[in-house]
Amino acid sequence: MDGERRDKLLRSDYAVAGAVSGVVTRALVSPLDLLKIRYQLQVSSAAADIRYTGIVSSLVRVVKEEGVRGLWKGHVPAQLLSVTYGAVQFYAFEGMKTSASHFGGQGSSQGSPASASRPSTTAATNFICGGLAGCCATLAAHPLDVMRTRLVAQCSRRIRVYTSLHQGVLHVWRNEGALAFYRGLSPTLLLVFPQTGLQFSIYHSLSSLWTQTLGERSVLGFPRSSVCGMAAGMLSKLAILPLDLMKKRLQVQGFEQAWSSVGQTRQYVGALDCARTVWLQEGILGFYKGTTPSLLKAGVSVALIFTSYEWCLDILCHLRGKES
């Protein structure tokens, strides 16, 4: 089915499916993402100073202090981020994978365009192409990620540095300059390559194993994508969690006033200084703050991403079939 589907689809269809998967996923996992960021921004090592602890109690606290809409704070830039990231990531992944198969001479033995267009599915190819696709998507979407993080960091109704995405963008541009939109880019790229590479590699490897063991798609299509996506999301996230924390800490540099009313703030001079400071002042566990919501969010979001992506490709394939 995968080969037949690829033969009918256009390259732009992968971007459309990636964008749709990003919209669906972001709408459903935004509250978990908000908690993950809030946990990672907590720098205190004293239990008495920890504002957000358990998932349920933290959700209740956010709703009580900021209203239900507070769970989706920063949702506009987050959705723009997801659409941009999803479209670029899957478009780049499928393109790189096809190019890699041609470069390796795979898929050309049959001498037909259909067989030549089917990309290699080796774990190494998926890892490298997935990692590079993630880096491309990150470069395109990082300014939106910075703005989303800062909007989420505004915990108080009284202290609102940014009243909207538009006002926030203008504020950053005028007061911090264009480079502020790329704060935290170094640790982001360092974590994106292995994370997305592992996501694609683990997902496709588990999907292949699932298909070989239980049979091709039919009624198994939905649980296959969900289970394999959740495993890929959680395992890849666990591997890069310290870099993710560093990225969030660096993205709010120069924006401490929004967080100062609810917790301590610290200044870091780059990624290495951030890593050293966290190690010395918060210990090894400091790099794993927000692990529970991070893994839960990663598992659910990656499962939703691949499930909605496959679902959207099936619909587009069906429409292409009718057109032909």
N, C-alpha and C positions, 0 to 999 in steps of 0.2 A: 504493500500500500504506500509506503514512504517513497519508493522510487516512482510509482505511478503518479503520486501527488506532485512530486517535484517537477515532473515533466510538464504538468499543466500550469504551474504557477509562474508568475513573473517575478523578477527580482524585487520590484516595489511591493509585492504582496507580503514579503517577509517584514518589511518596515511597517506596513499597516498592521500586521498581526502583532508585532512587537509593541507598537504604540497602544493597541487595544489591551494587550495583556498588562501594560503598565498602568493604564487607567483603572482597570478592574482591581488589580492588586492594591494600588495605593488607597483606593476608597475604603477597602476592607481592613487594611492593617495599619492605618494612620495612628490610631490610639496606641498601639504597641510601639510604633516608631517614636512617638512623642515620649513615652516612658523611657525607652532606651536612651534617648538623647539626654533627658533630664538626669538619669542615673549616671551617665558618663561625665556630666558636667559637675557632679558633686565631688569636691576635692578633699573634704574633711575626712580624717581618719578616726575621729571620735564619734562613737555611736550616738551620743546625745545631739550631735550637730547634723545628723543625717535626716534630710527632709523627706525623701522618698525611699521606702523600704519594699514591702511586699507589693505584688502587682495589683491585687484587689484594693488594698488600702490606698495605694497611690492613685488608682483610677478614681476612687471615691473622693480623695483629696482634690484632685484636679477639677472634678465636677462641682464640688462644694465651693471651691475658691474661684473658679474661672467659668463655670457653667458647662453644660454638655458640649457646646461648641468649642470649648477649650481643648477637647480631645482631638479636634481636627485643626488645631492652631497651625498656621503655616501651610494649610492644605492647598492653596492656590499655587504657590511655587513648587510644592511637592508634586502636584499633578503635572505641572509643566515639566518638572524634572523627570518624572516617570515616563511621560510621553516621549520626550527627547531621548532619554537614555534607552528606553525599550526599542524605539525605532532604529536608532543608530547601532545599538548592540546586535540585534538580530540581523539587520541588513549587512553589517560588516562581517558577522560570523559566517553567514551563509556564503557570502562572496569569497571570503578567505578560504573557507573549506573547499569550495569548488575549485579555486585557483590551486590549492595545495594538492588536490586530487589530480589535476592536469599536470602539475609540475612533477608529481611522483609517477606519472604514467598510468594511474589507476583509472578505471572506468573507460579506457579507450580501446580495450581489447576487442570489444564487440563491433567497433567501427561505426556505431550509430550515435547520433546526437543525444538520444535519450540516455544511453549507458554512459556516455562521456560526461553528462551533466550531473551524475550522481556523485556527491562528494565522498571522500574517504571517511570512515567512521571509526578509525583507530583512536584509542584513548589519548595517545600523544598528539595527534592532529587536533582532536577536540580541545585538549588542554591549551595548546599554543594558540589556536584560532580563537578560542573563548577568551583567553587572557588578553590578546591584542584587541579583540572587539570591545572588551570592557574598558580598555584604556582609551580607545577612540570615543566611546560613549561618555567617558568621564571628562575628557577634554571639552566635549560639546556641552555637557550639562553641569559642570562644576560651579559656575556662578549661581545657578539656581539652587544648588545644594547648600552653598554658603548662606544665601538669603533664607532658605527654609530652616536651617539650623538656628539662625539668629531669631527668627520669628518664634520658633518653638521655645527658645531660651527666655522669652518674655513671660515670666511666671505671674507677675503681678498686674492686676487691673489698674493700679494707680500709676505704675511706671511702664509707659508704653513709648519706647524710643521710636519704633516704627508703627505707624497706624495702618499701613497697607504695603503691599509689595512694591508698588510704584514709588511711594514716598521713601521706602527703605532703599531702593536702588539709587535714587537721587541723593539720599543722605550719604551713602557709602561713597558714591562717585565724587561728591563735593568735599567730603571731609577726610577720606582715606585713600582716594585714588583708585585707578583701575585695577592695580595689583591686588587690592583687598578682596576682589572677587575670586582670586585664586589662592587665598590663604588655605593652608592645609593640603595643597595639591601634591606635594612630595609624598607624604604618608598615604594619601589617597591612591596614587598610582601604584605605590608599593603593595598596598593591600588589594587593589582591584585586580591586578594581573593574576595572582594565585587564586583569589576568591572566584572570579568568573571562570578562570581556567578549570578549577576544580568542579565548579557547578556544572559546566557543560560536559566535562569528562565523566564525572560520577553519574550524572543524569543519563547520558547516552549509554554508558556501560551497564547501568542497572536496568535501563529500558530494554537493551538487547538481551540481557540475561532473563528478564521477565518474559519477553516474547518467546525466547527459546524454550523456557520452562513451561509456560502456561498457554502459549499460542498467540497468534496475531490478533491485535486490537479487539474487534467486535465489542462485546459488552465490557471487555477488560480495559478498553482505552482510557476511560476516566480514572479508575483507581490506579492504573499503571502510571499515568502522568503525575497524579497526586502523591503517591507513595514515593516514587523515585525522585520527584522534585523536592519533597520534604527532606528526604535523606541527604540529597545533594546540598540543599540550603543549610542545614544544620551542621554538617561536617565541614563545609567550606567556611562557614562563619566562625566556627570554633578555632579554625586555624589562623585567622587574621584578626581576632578580637582586640589584641593590644594595639594594633595599628589603627583600628577603627576608633578606639578611645582617643588616641593621640590626634587623629584628624579632627574630631569634634572639639577637643580642647583648643586647637590652633584656630579653628574657624571662628571662635567667639573672641579672639584677641581684639582689643579695641572696643569691645561691646560689653564690658564688665558691668556697666551700670544697670543693665537689665537683669542681671543675675545676682547682684550684690545684696539685694533685699532678702534673698532666700538662702544664700550660702556663700562660702568663701570663694575668692577668685585669685588666680595666680597668673603671672606673666611668664611666658616662655620665649626664648630666643631660638626659634627653629625646632625641628623635629627631634634632634639629638638632645637638646636641652630639656625638652618636654619629657622624653623617655627617662633621662637621668633624674629629673625632679620627681616624677611619679615613683620611680624605683626607690629613691632615698626617703621620701616623705610619706608614701602610701604603701610601699611594699609591693611584692609580686602580685598580690591580690588586687592592688589598685588598677592593674591593667585589665582586670576582668570584672570591673563594675558594670552592672547591667547585663550580666551573662544570661540570666533567665529570660528576660524580655527579648534580648538580642537573638538567642537561639530560637525562641518561640516565634518571633517575628520573621526570622530568616527562613525557618522551616515552612511556615504558613505562606509567606510571600513567594518563595521560589516554587512551591507547589502550585500556587495560583498562577504564577507567571507561565510556567510550562503547560499547565492544563488549559488556560485560556488561549495561549499561543497555539497549541495543537488544535484546539477547538476552532479557532479563527481560521487557521490554515485549511481545515476540513471544509469549512463553509466556503472559503474562497476557491478551493479546489472544485467543489460542487458547482459553483457559479461559472468557473472557467470551463468546466465540462459542458455545461449548457450552452455557453457561447460558441464552443467549438463544434 
